[in-house]
Amino acid sequence: MTDALADRNVLAGRQEQAFPRLSSAEVDRLRRFGEVRTYADNERLFSAGQPGLGLFVVLRGSVAITHPDGLGHAIPIVEQGEGQFLAEIGALSGKAALVDGRARGEVETLVLSPAGLRAALVAEAMLGERIMRALVLRRVSLIETGAGV
């Protein structure tokens, strides 16, 4: 296998780990740690530089994640849909968001506050391990692109 092909395979695996899709059973296990909120089309769920609300699990709809470039442009990162979650490692402590999240259509989410997220990680250890891995990989990716510094 060539080095370039090996690198692509590692990145593809890392992408799946950074942006996993939770099963409906996994989402149900998280419900006791958060509250359901809805957002209208184009409404911001969170903004770069503003205190984060915690972790958002998308129950319905999709959310575009972008990074502001300082010139007023929104650089697309990823769009996440049903069963996926929105956060990075700073969500554990309510630190300022590093990216923007905007609803695409009407969106329903399960929001886990930083305290709720920490409780879920402890109470649901196997699921918590997947979530933590994703949060760490997302931060690494943001640092690599200059957004997380």
N, C-alpha and C positions, 0 to 999 in steps of 0.2 A: 504494500500500500504506500502510495506517495505521501510525503509530508503534508502537502496541500489537502489531499483527500482525508487524511487523518485529522487535520485541523478542522475541516468542515464537519466531520462526524462528531468530534468533541463539542463543537459549537451547537450542532443540532441537538445533541443530548442535553447540553446545558440550557438551551432555549426551552425544552420541554420541562426541565426541572425548575427553571425560573418562572415559567408561566403555566403551571399545571391547571387542569380542570378537575374540580372536586366533584365527587359523585353526589347524588341527592341525599344519600345516607350520611355522607360526611358533612354536607351543609346542615342537615337536620341536627347533627351532633353539636354544631356551633351555635345554633339558635339560642340556647339558654345563656350565652355570653354576650348577646347583642340585642339590637332593636332594628326593626324594619323601617326604612325611610324610602321615600319616592322622590324622583327628580324629573323635572320637565325637560323636553328636548332642548339641548344646548346649555342647560344649567350646569354650573361648575359644582363638582363634588368637593374639590380641593384645589388650592392654588399654590404654586411655587412661592416659597418665602413666608407662607402663612402657617400657623400651627396646624398640625394634622389632627384629624378626628380619630385616627386609629386605622383599622383594617376594614375594607369594604368587600363583601362577597356579593357578586352580581347574581341576583335572583331572576331578573327579567331585563332584557334590553342589552345594550352594550355601551362601553365607556371608552372614549379616545384618550390615550395618555400621550401628552406632548411635553416638550421642554422648551421654555422661552429662550431665545438666543440673544436677548439683550437689544435687538433691533426691532422688536415688535413682531417677530415671526415665531410661529409655533412649529417646532421641529417634531414630526411624528415619531413616536417610539413604538407603540403597540396599541391595538384595540382589543379590549377584553370583553367577553360575553358571559352568558349564563354559566354558572359554576366556577368561574374564575374569581380571583381576589386581587384587590388593588391595595398595595402598600409596599413599603420597603422597610429596612431595619429600624429607621427612625420612628416608625409607628409604635414601637414598644414603649417609647417615652414621650410621645406627643411632640416630638421635634418638628420643626418647620418642614413642610413638603418640599421636595426637590423638583417636582414636576407638576403639571396641571392635569386634572381629570375632568372631562366634560361629557355630559350625557349625549348619546346619539339616539334620539327618540326618547320615549318615556322609559325611565329606568327605575327598577326597584332593587334595593340593596339591603343586606344585613350589615349593620355597622357595629363593629366591636371596638369600644373605646380602648385606649392603651391598657387600662387595668383589666378590661374584659379579655383583651388579646393575651395578656400575660397569664390570666387564669385559664384560658382555653389551652395554651401551650403546655401548662402543667397537667391539667385534668385529662387532656386528650393527647397523651405522649406520642403515639405513632403519627397521628395527624399533625401534631405540633412539630414533629421533626421535618415533615414535608414542607410545612409552612415556613419554618425557620430557614431551611435550605434555600427556598425561593427568595426570601427576604434578603439573605446574604448575597446570593447571586445577582439580585437586582441592584444592590448597592455597589457591588464590584463593577457591574456593567456601567452604572452611572459614573463611577470614578474613572473608568477606562475612557469614557467619552468626554470627560471634563465637566459633567453636570453635577457630580457629587462631591465637589471640593469646596 
